Amino acid sequence: MGHGGLAIELSDTGNVAGMVDINAGPLFPEPELGWFLYDYAEGNGYASEAAALLKDWARKSIRLPSLVSYIDEENRASIQVARRLDGRLDPHAEREDPTDLVYRYW
């Protein structure tokens, strides 16, 4: 993971709505579940659906002990996605940007 992500492709049109990925590396103290959508695709649940599938895969298949999402405090749409994924705010989690919110899964 962390090599460009997985495309979120719309089944009815084949258009790419965005990407979802598990990122790791120097900018991420822990494995990070991340997503983005193109403007035209926002508000349809695509990020939530794709991120939920990837989150479940990470837990079951590669058995990550934990997974987080680092989210800018102003990004209300991503905060809602993290909450839909049962993410819990972790104010004590390590982070590169001290203003980021960290949502932890399982």
The first five atom37 places (N, CA, C, CB, O) and aatype in JSON, in Angstrom:
{
  "aatype": [12, 7, 8, 7, 7, 10, 0, 9, 6, 10, 15, 3, 16, 7, 2, 19, 0, 7, 12, 19, 3, 9, 2, 0, 7, 14, 10, 13, 14, 6, 14, 6, 10, 7, 17, 13, 10, 18, 3, 18, 0, 6, 7, 2, 7, 18, 0, 15, 6, 0, 0, 0, 10, 10, 11, 3, 17, 0, 1, 11, 15, 9, 1, 10, 14, 15, 10, 19, 15, 18, 9, 3, 6, 6, 2, 1, 0, 15, 9, 5, 19, 0, 1, 1, 10, 3, 7, 1, 10, 3, 14, 8, 0, 6, 1, 6, 3, 14, 16, 3, 10, 19, 18, 1, 18, 17],
  "atom_mask": [
    [1, 1, 1, 1, 1],
    [1, 1, 1, 0, 1],
    [1, 1, 1, 1, 1],
    [1, 1, 1, 0, 1],
    [1, 1, 1, 0, 1],
    [1, 1, 1, 1, 1],
    [1, 1, 1, 1, 1],
    [1, 1, 1, 1, 1],
    [1, 1, 1, 1, 1],
    [1, 1, 1, 1, 1],
    [1, 1, 1, 1, 1],
    [1, 1, 1, 1, 1],
    [1, 1, 1, 1, 1],
    [1, 1, 1, 0, 1],
    [1, 1, 1, 1, 1],
    [1, 1, 1, 1, 1],
    [1, 1, 1, 1, 1],
    [1, 1, 1, 0, 1],
    [1, 1, 1, 1, 1],
    [1, 1, 1, 1, 1],
    [1, 1, 1, 1, 1],
    [1, 1, 1, 1, 1],
    [1, 1, 1, 1, 1],
    [1, 1, 1, 1, 1],
    [1, 1, 1, 0, 1],
    [1, 1, 1, 1, 1],
    [1, 1, 1, 1, 1],
    [1, 1, 1, 1, 1],
    [1, 1, 1, 1, 1],
    [1, 1, 1, 1, 1],
    [1, 1, 1, 1, 1],
    [1, 1, 1, 1, 1],
    [1, 1, 1, 1, 1],
    [1, 1, 1, 0, 1],
    [1, 1, 1, 1, 1],
    [1, 1, 1, 1, 1],
    [1, 1, 1, 1, 1],
    [1, 1, 1, 1, 1],
    [1, 1, 1, 1, 1],
    [1, 1, 1, 1, 1],
    [1, 1, 1, 1, 1],
    [1, 1, 1, 1, 1],
    [1, 1, 1, 0, 1],
    [1, 1, 1, 1, 1],
    [1, 1, 1, 0, 1],
    [1, 1, 1, 1, 1],
    [1, 1, 1, 1, 1],
    [1, 1, 1, 1, 1],
    [1, 1, 1, 1, 1],
    [1, 1, 1, 1, 1],
    [1, 1, 1, 1, 1],
    [1, 1, 1, 1, 1],
    [1, 1, 1, 1, 1],
    [1, 1, 1, 1, 1],
    [1, 1, 1, 1, 1],
    [1, 1, 1, 1, 1],
    [1, 1, 1, 1, 1],
    [1, 1, 1, 1, 1],
    [1, 1, 1, 1, 1],
    [1, 1, 1, 1, 1],
    [1, 1, 1, 1, 1],
    [1, 1, 1, 1, 1],
    [1, 1, 1, 1, 1],
    [1, 1, 1, 1, 1],
    [1, 1, 1, 1, 1],
    [1, 1, 1, 1, 1],
    [1, 1, 1, 1, 1],
    [1, 1, 1, 1, 1],
    [1, 1, 1, 1, 1],
    [1, 1, 1, 1, 1],
    [1, 1, 1, 1, 1],
    [1, 1, 1, 1, 1],
    [1, 1, 1, 1, 1],
    [1, 1, 1, 1, 1],
    [1, 1, 1, 1, 1],
    [1, 1, 1, 1, 1],
    [1, 1, 1, 1, 1],
    [1, 1, 1, 1, 1],
    [1, 1, 1, 1, 1],
    [1, 1, 1, 1, 1],
    [1, 1, 1, 1, 1],
    [1, 1, 1, 1, 1],
    [1, 1, 1, 1, 1],
    [1, 1, 1, 1, 1],
    [1, 1, 1, 1, 1],
    [1, 1, 1, 1, 1],
    [1, 1, 1, 0, 1],
    [1, 1, 1, 1, 1],
    [1, 1, 1, 1, 1],
    [1, 1, 1, 1, 1],
    [1, 1, 1, 1, 1],
    [1, 1, 1, 1, 1],
    [1, 1, 1, 1, 1],
    [1, 1, 1, 1, 1],
    [1, 1, 1, 1, 1],
    [1, 1, 1, 1, 1],
    [1, 1, 1, 1, 1],
    [1, 1, 1, 1, 1],
    [1, 1, 1, 1, 1],
    [1, 1, 1, 1, 1],
    [1, 1, 1, 1, 1],
    [1, 1, 1, 1, 1],
    [1, 1, 1, 1, 1],
    [1, 1, 1, 1, 1],
    [1, 1, 1, 1, 1],
    [1, 1, 1, 1, 1]
  ],
  "atom_positions": [
    [[0.84, -1.17, 0.0], [0.0, 0.0, 0.0], [0.89, 1.24, 0.0], [-0.96, -0.01, 1.22], [2.11, 1.16, 0.18]],
    [[0.26, 2.37, -0.2], [1.02, 3.6, -0.19], [1.75, 3.86, -1.49], [0.0, 0.0, 0.0], [2.71, 4.64, -1.51]],
    [[1.33, 3.23, -2.58], [1.99, 3.41, -3.86], [1.02, 3.94, -4.9], [2.61, 2.1, -4.34], [0.91, 3.38, -5.98]],
    [[0.32, 5.01, -4.59], [-0.59, 5.61, -5.54], [-2.05, 5.33, -5.26], [0.0, 0.0, 0.0], [-2.92, 5.98, -5.83]],
    [[-2.32, 4.4, -4.4], [-3.68, 4.15, -3.97], [-4.49, 3.31, -4.93], [0.0, 0.0, 0.0], [-4.02, 2.88, -5.98]],
    [[-5.7, 3.1, -4.53], [-6.67, 2.35, -5.32], [-7.72, 3.32, -5.82], [-7.32, 1.2, -4.48], [-8.25, 4.13, -5.06]],
    [[-8.01, 3.24, -7.1], [-9.01, 4.12, -7.68], [-10.4, 3.76, -7.18], [-8.96, 4.06, -9.21], [-10.74, 2.59, -7.04]],
    [[-11.19, 4.78, -6.91], [-12.61, 4.61, -6.61], [-13.33, 4.82, -7.94], [-13.12, 5.61, -5.48], [-13.53, 5.95, -8.38]],
    [[-13.72, 3.71, -8.55], [-14.33, 3.77, -9.88], [-15.84, 3.58, -9.76], [-13.72, 2.7, -10.81], [-16.31, 2.69, -9.06]],
    [[-16.59, 4.43, -10.45], [-18.05, 4.35, -10.43], [-18.52, 3.24, -11.37], [-18.69, 5.71, -10.83], [-18.18, 3.23, -12.55]],
    [[-19.3, 2.31, -10.83], [-19.69, 1.14, -11.61], [-20.59, 1.5, -12.8], [-20.4, 0.14, -10.71], [-20.55, 0.83, -13.83]],
    [[-21.4, 2.55, -12.67], [-22.34, 2.87, -13.75], [-21.69, 3.59, -14.92], [-23.45, 3.72, -13.21], [-22.14, 3.45, -16.06]],
    [[-20.63, 4.37, -14.66], [-20.0, 5.13, -15.74], [-18.56, 4.74, -16.01], [-20.06, 6.6, -15.42], [-18.03, 5.01, -17.08]],
    [[-17.9, 4.09, -15.04], [-16.48, 3.78, -15.18], [-15.59, 4.96, -14.84], [0.0, 0.0, 0.0], [-14.36, 4.83, -14.87]],
    [[-16.17, 6.12, -14.52], [-15.38, 7.29, -14.15], [-14.7, 7.07, -12.81], [-16.26, 8.54, -14.11], [-15.24, 6.39, -11.94]],
    [[-13.53, 7.64, -12.65], [-12.82, 7.58, -11.37], [-13.3, 8.74, -10.51], [-11.27, 7.64, -11.57], [-13.24, 9.9, -10.91]],
    [[-13.79, 8.41, -9.31], [-14.32, 9.41, -8.39], [-13.26, 9.91, -7.43], [-15.49, 8.84, -7.61], [-13.41, 11.0, -6.86]],
    [[-12.18, 9.15, -7.23], [-11.13, 9.53, -6.3], [-10.22, 8.35, -6.02], [0.0, 0.0, 0.0], [-10.1, 7.43, -6.84]],
    [[-9.57, 8.38, -4.86], [-8.62, 7.34, -4.47], [-8.76, 7.04, -2.99], [-7.17, 7.78, -4.8], [-9.24, 7.86, -2.21]],
    [[-8.34, 5.83, -2.62], [-8.26, 5.42, -1.22], [-6.96, 4.63, -1.08], [-9.51, 4.57, -0.78], [-6.55, 3.93, -2.01]],
    [[-6.3, 4.74, 0.09], [-5.0, 4.1, 0.25], [-4.67, 3.94, 1.72], [-3.9, 4.92, -0.45], [-5.25, 4.6, 2.58]],
    [[-3.74, 3.05, 2.0], [-3.12, 2.97, 3.32], [-1.7, 3.46, 3.13], [-3.16, 1.51, 3.92], [-0.91, 2.87, 2.39]],
    [[-1.39, 4.56, 3.79], [-0.1, 5.22, 3.64], [0.8, 4.9, 4.82], [-0.27, 6.74, 3.52], [0.35, 4.75, 5.95]],
    [[2.08, 4.79, 4.53], [3.08, 4.59, 5.57], [4.33, 5.34, 5.14], [3.38, 3.06, 5.82], [4.49, 5.68, 3.97]],
    [[5.19, 5.6, 6.09], [6.42, 6.27, 5.74], [6.74, 7.41, 6.68], [0.0, 0.0, 0.0], [6.13, 7.54, 7.74]],
    [[7.7, 8.21, 6.29], [8.2, 9.23, 7.22], [7.19, 10.3, 7.62], [9.37, 9.9, 6.6], [7.34, 10.91, 8.69]],
    [[6.17, 10.56, 6.81], [5.18, 11.57, 7.18], [4.07, 11.02, 8.06], [4.58, 12.17, 5.93], [3.25, 11.78, 8.58]],
    [[4.05, 9.7, 8.23], [2.97, 9.06, 8.96], [3.55, 8.21, 10.09], [2.11, 8.21, 8.01], [4.14, 7.17, 9.82]],
    [[3.38, 8.63, 11.34], [3.9, 7.83, 12.46], [3.27, 6.45, 12.55], [3.67, 8.57, 13.76], [3.88, 5.53, 13.09]],
    [[2.05, 6.29, 12.02], [1.35, 5.0, 12.02], [0.74, 4.8, 10.64], [0.25, 4.95, 13.14], [0.59, 5.76, 9.88]],
    [[0.38, 3.55, 10.29], [-0.31, 3.35, 9.02], [-1.59, 4.19, 8.98], [-0.65, 1.85, 8.82], [-2.37, 4.22, 9.93]],
    [[-1.76, 4.88, 7.84], [-2.85, 5.84, 7.74], [-3.8, 5.47, 6.61], [-2.3, 7.25, 7.51], [-3.38, 5.25, 5.47]],
    [[-5.08, 5.39, 6.93], [-6.12, 5.2, 5.95], [-6.49, 6.57, 5.41], [-7.37, 4.46, 6.56], [-6.98, 7.43, 6.15]],
    [[-6.25, 6.77, 4.14], [-6.52, 8.07, 3.54], [-7.39, 7.96, 2.31], [0.0, 0.0, 0.0], [-7.48, 6.89, 1.69]],
    [[-8.04, 9.05, 1.95], [-8.93, 9.08, 0.79], [-9.02, 10.49, 0.27], [-10.33, 8.54, 1.14], [-8.76, 11.45, 0.98]],
    [[-9.4, 10.59, -0.99], [-9.81, 11.88, -1.54], [-10.79, 11.62, -2.68], [-8.59, 12.71, -2.04], [-10.76, 10.57, -3.32]],
    [[-11.64, 12.59, -2.89], [-12.61, 12.52, -3.98], [-12.49, 13.76, -4.84], [-14.05, 12.37, -3.44], [-12.14, 14.83, -4.35]],
    [[-12.77, 13.6, -6.12], [-12.91, 14.76, -6.98], [-14.19, 15.48, -6.61], [-12.91, 14.35, -8.49], [-15.15, 14.87, -6.13]],
    [[-14.2, 16.79, -6.82], [-15.34, 17.62, -6.39], [-16.69, 17.07, -6.86], [-15.17, 19.03, -6.91], [-17.65, 17.06, -6.1]],
    [[-16.76, 16.61, -8.12], [-18.05, 16.16, -8.65], [-18.59, 14.93, -7.93], [-17.91, 15.86, -10.14], [-19.78, 14.65, -8.0]],
    [[-17.73, 14.19, -7.23], [-18.14, 12.93, -6.62], [-18.46, 13.06, -5.13], [-17.06, 11.91, -6.81], [-18.93, 12.11, -4.51]],
    [[-18.2, 14.21, -4.55], [-18.41, 14.38, -3.11], [-19.89, 14.31, -2.74], [-17.82, 15.71, -2.64], [-20.76, 14.67, -3.52]],
    [[-20.14, 13.82, -1.52], [-21.49, 13.79, -0.98], [-22.32, 12.59, -1.39], [0.0, 0.0, 0.0], [-23.53, 12.57, -1.17]],
    [[-21.69, 11.58, -1.99], [-22.43, 10.4, -2.44], [-22.07, 9.13, -1.67], [-22.18, 10.18, -3.9], [-22.59, 8.06, -1.99]],
    [[-21.2, 9.23, -0.68], [-20.82, 8.07, 0.11], [-19.72, 7.23, -0.49], [0.0, 0.0, 0.0], [-19.39, 6.17, 0.05]],
    [[-19.12, 7.67, -1.59], [-18.09, 6.87, -2.25], [-16.85, 6.69, -1.37], [-17.69, 7.52, -3.56], [-16.31, 5.58, -1.3]],
    [[-16.39, 7.75, -0.72], [-15.2, 7.65, 0.14], [-15.49, 6.72, 1.31], [-14.77, 9.04, 0.66], [-14.64, 5.89, 1.66]],
    [[-16.65, 6.83, 1.91], [-17.0, 5.98, 3.05], [-17.03, 4.51, 2.65], [-18.36, 6.39, 3.62], [-16.5, 3.66, 3.36]],
    [[-17.64, 4.22, 1.51], [-17.75, 2.83, 1.06], [-16.37, 2.25, 0.73], [-18.66, 2.74, -0.18], [-16.05, 1.14, 1.17]],
    [[-15.57, 2.98, -0.02], [-14.25, 2.47, -0.41], [-13.32, 2.34, 0.79], [-13.62, 3.38, -1.46], [-12.6, 1.35, 0.93]],
    [[-13.33, 3.35, 1.67], [-12.46, 3.31, 2.85], [-12.88, 2.19, 3.8], [-12.48, 4.66, 3.58], [-12.02, 1.58, 4.44]],
    [[-14.18, 1.92, 3.92], [-14.64, 0.83, 4.78], [-14.13, -0.51, 4.28], [-16.18, 0.82, 4.86], [-13.69, -1.34, 5.07]],
    [[-14.18, -0.72, 2.98], [-13.68, -1.97, 2.4], [-12.18, -2.12, 2.63], [-13.99, -2.02, 0.9], [-11.71, -3.2, 3.0]],
    [[-11.43, -1.05, 2.42], [-9.98, -1.11, 2.63], [-9.63, -1.29, 4.1], [-9.3, 0.15, 2.08], [-8.71, -2.03, 4.44]],
    [[-10.35, -0.63, 4.98], [-10.15, -0.77, 6.42], [-10.37, -2.22, 6.84], [-11.1, 0.17, 7.21], [-9.56, -2.78, 7.57]],
    [[-11.46, -2.82, 6.39], [-11.75, -4.21, 6.74], [-10.68, -5.15, 6.18], [-13.13, -4.62, 6.21], [-10.27, -6.09, 6.85]],
    [[-10.24, -4.9, 4.97], [-9.17, -5.71, 4.37], [-7.9, -5.61, 5.22], [-8.89, -5.25, 2.92], [-7.25, -6.63, 5.48]],
    [[-7.53, -4.4, 5.65], [-6.32, -4.2, 6.45], [-6.39, -4.94, 7.78], [-6.08, -2.72, 6.7], [-5.39, -5.48, 8.25]],
    [[-7.56, -4.96, 8.36], [-7.72, -5.64, 9.66], [-7.67, -7.15, 9.48], [-9.05, -5.22, 10.32], [-7.01, -7.84, 10.26]],
    [[-8.36, -7.67, 8.47], [-8.48, -9.12, 8.3], [-7.32, -9.75, 7.55], [-9.76, -9.43, 7.57], [-6.86, -10.83, 7.93]],
    [[-6.83, -9.1, 6.52], [-5.84, -9.72, 5.65], [-4.4, -9.45, 6.06], [-6.04, -9.25, 4.25], [-3.58, -10.37, 6.09]],
    [[-4.09, -8.21, 6.38], [-2.7, -7.93, 6.76], [-2.56, -7.7, 8.26], [-2.18, -6.71, 6.01], [-1.47, -7.44, 8.76]],
    [[-3.68, -7.8, 8.96], [-3.73, -7.79, 10.42], [-2.94, -6.63, 11.05], [-3.2, -9.1, 10.95], [-2.13, -6.83, 11.95]],
    [[-3.2, -5.44, 10.55], [-2.59, -4.26, 11.17], [-3.11, -4.13, 12.6], [-2.89, -2.97, 10.35], [-4.31, -4.28, 12.83]],
    [[-2.23, -3.87, 13.57], [-2.69, -3.74, 14.95], [-3.56, -2.5, 15.18], [-1.51, -3.7, 15.88], [-4.37, -2.46, 16.11]],
    [[-3.39, -1.51, 14.33], [-4.16, -0.28, 14.43], [-4.05, 0.46, 13.11], [-3.65, 0.6, 15.61], [-3.14, 0.22, 12.32]],
    [[-4.97, 1.35, 12.87], [-5.01, 2.16, 11.67], [-5.57, 3.5, 12.07], [-5.84, 1.48, 10.53], [-6.5, 3.57, 12.88]],
    [[-5.04, 4.57, 11.5], [-5.51, 5.91, 11.83], [-5.76, 6.71, 10.56], [-4.5, 6.64, 12.73], [-5.32, 6.32, 9.47]],
    [[-6.46, 7.81, 10.7], [-6.59, 8.81, 9.64], [-6.17, 10.15, 10.23], [-8.05, 8.87, 9.07], [-6.67, 10.56, 11.28]],
    [[-5.26, 10.83, 9.57], [-4.82, 12.18, 9.95], [-5.64, 13.15, 9.13], [-3.27, 12.39, 9.72], [-5.59, 13.14, 7.9]],
    [[-6.41, 14.02, 9.8], [-7.35, 14.88, 9.11], [-7.19, 16.32, 9.58], [-8.8, 14.4, 9.33], [-7.13, 16.59, 10.78]],
    [[-7.12, 17.22, 8.62], [-7.09, 18.65, 8.92], [-8.36, 19.01, 9.68], [-6.94, 19.5, 7.62], [-9.45, 18.58, 9.31]],
    [[-8.22, 19.78, 10.73], [-9.36, 20.12, 11.58], [-10.47, 20.86, 10.86], [-8.89, 20.94, 12.74], [-11.6, 20.91, 11.35]],
    [[-10.18, 21.44, 9.7], [-11.19, 22.17, 8.91], [-11.9, 21.28, 7.9], [-10.54, 23.34, 8.19], [-12.87, 21.71, 7.28]],
    [[-11.44, 20.04, 7.72], [-11.98, 19.17, 6.69], [-13.18, 18.39, 7.24], [-10.89, 18.2, 6.18], [-13.07, 17.22, 7.63]],
    [[-14.32, 19.05, 7.27], [-15.53, 18.47, 7.85], [-15.99, 17.21, 7.12], [-16.65, 19.49, 7.85], [-16.48, 16.27, 7.76]],
    [[-15.85, 17.17, 5.81], [-16.28, 16.0, 5.04], [-15.48, 14.76, 5.44], [-16.15, 16.25, 3.53], [-16.05, 13.69, 5.63]],
    [[-14.16, 14.9, 5.57], [-13.34, 13.75, 5.97], [-13.57, 13.35, 7.42], [-11.86, 14.06, 5.76], [-13.49, 12.17, 7.75]],
    [[-13.86, 14.31, 8.27], [-14.2, 13.98, 9.66], [-15.46, 13.12, 9.68], [-14.4, 15.29, 10.51], [-15.55, 12.15, 10.44]],
    [[-16.44, 13.47, 8.86], [-17.67, 12.68, 8.79], [-17.39, 11.27, 8.28], [-18.7, 13.37, 7.89], [-17.97, 10.3, 8.79]],
    [[-16.52, 11.14, 7.29], [-16.16, 9.81, 6.79], [-15.52, 8.99, 7.91], [-15.19, 9.91, 5.57], [-15.89, 7.84, 8.12]],
    [[-14.56, 9.57, 8.62], [-13.88, 8.86, 9.72], [-14.89, 8.41, 10.78], [-12.8, 9.76, 10.37], [-14.78, 7.3, 11.31]],
    [[-15.85, 9.24, 11.08], [-16.88, 8.87, 12.07], [-17.77, 7.75, 11.55], [-17.75, 10.1, 12.43], [-18.14, 6.85, 12.3]],
    [[-18.12, 7.79, 10.25], [-18.92, 6.72, 9.66], [-18.17, 5.38, 9.7], [-19.29, 7.06, 8.21], [-18.78, 4.32, 9.76]],
    [[-16.86, 5.45, 9.68], [-16.02, 4.25, 9.73], [-15.76, 3.8, 11.16], [-14.69, 4.5, 9.01], [-14.92, 2.92, 11.39]],
    [[-16.46, 4.4, 12.11], [-16.29, 4.1, 13.54], [-14.93, 4.53, 14.08], [-16.48, 2.61, 13.79], [-14.42, 3.95, 15.04]],
    [[-14.35, 5.55, 13.46], [-13.11, 6.12, 13.98], [-13.38, 6.9, 15.25], [0.0, 0.0, 0.0], [-14.4, 7.57, 15.39]],
    [[-12.45, 6.79, 16.17], [-12.54, 7.51, 17.44], [-11.4, 8.51, 17.52], [-12.5, 6.52, 18.66], [-10.25, 8.17, 17.26]],
    [[-11.72, 9.73, 17.88], [-10.72, 10.77, 18.03], [-9.69, 10.35, 19.07], [-11.38, 12.12, 18.41], [-10.06, 9.98, 20.19]],
    [[-8.41, 10.41, 18.72], [-7.33, 10.04, 19.62], [-6.44, 11.26, 19.83], [-6.5, 8.83, 19.05], [-5.51, 11.48, 19.05]],
    [[-6.71, 12.06, 20.86], [-5.94, 13.29, 21.07], [-4.49, 13.04, 21.49], [-6.6, 14.13, 22.11], [-3.68, 13.97, 21.47]],
    [[-4.15, 11.81, 21.86], [-2.8, 11.51, 22.32], [-1.93, 10.87, 21.24], [-2.86, 10.61, 23.51], [-0.75, 10.6, 21.48]],
    [[-2.48, 10.63, 20.06], [-1.73, 9.99, 18.99], [-0.62, 10.9, 18.48], [-2.66, 9.6, 17.84], [-0.78, 12.12, 18.41]],
    [[0.49, 10.29, 18.14], [1.6, 11.03, 17.54], [1.17, 11.5, 16.15], [2.89, 10.15, 17.46], [0.44, 10.81, 15.45]],
    [[1.64, 12.69, 15.77], [1.31, 13.25, 14.46], [2.39, 14.22, 14.03], [-0.06, 13.95, 14.49], [3.02, 14.87, 14.87]],
    [[2.6, 14.33, 12.74], [3.58, 15.27, 12.2], [3.08, 16.71, 12.33], [3.87, 14.96, 10.73], [3.83, 17.6, 12.73]],
    [[1.81, 16.93, 12.0], [1.21, 18.26, 12.09], [0.39, 18.33, 13.37], [0.33, 18.58, 10.82], [-0.62, 17.63, 13.49]],
    [[0.8, 19.16, 14.32], [0.08, 19.2, 15.6], [-1.37, 19.67, 15.5], [0.81, 20.1, 16.54], [-2.14, 19.49, 16.45]],
    [[-1.75, 20.27, 14.38], [-3.13, 20.71, 14.23], [-4.04, 19.62, 13.65], [-3.19, 21.94, 13.36], [-5.27, 19.77, 13.65]],
    [[-3.46, 18.53, 13.15], [-4.27, 17.45, 12.6], [-5.07, 16.75, 13.7], [-3.39, 16.43, 11.87], [-4.61, 16.62, 14.83]],
    [[-6.26, 16.32, 13.33], [-7.03, 15.41, 14.18], [-6.64, 13.99, 13.79], [-8.59, 15.65, 14.03], [-6.38, 13.72, 12.62]],
    [[-6.59, 13.1, 14.77], [-6.26, 11.71, 14.48], [-7.45, 10.85, 14.88], [-4.96, 11.26, 15.24], [-7.84, 10.81, 16.04]],
    [[-8.01, 10.17, 13.9], [-9.09, 9.22, 14.16], [-8.51, 7.81, 14.1], [-10.26, 9.39, 13.13], [-7.84, 7.45, 13.14]],
    [[-8.77, 7.03, 15.14], [-8.24, 5.68, 15.26], [-9.35, 4.66, 15.05], [-7.57, 5.47, 16.64], [-10.47, 4.81, 15.53]],
    [[-8.98, 3.61, 14.31], [-9.9, 2.5, 14.05], [-9.41, 1.27, 14.8], [-10.01, 2.21, 12.52], [-8.21, 1.05, 14.94]],
    [[-10.33, 0.5, 15.28], [-10.17, -0.69, 16.1], [-9.1, -0.5, 17.04], [-9.92, -1.91, 15.3], [-8.81, -1.4, 17.84]]
  ]
}
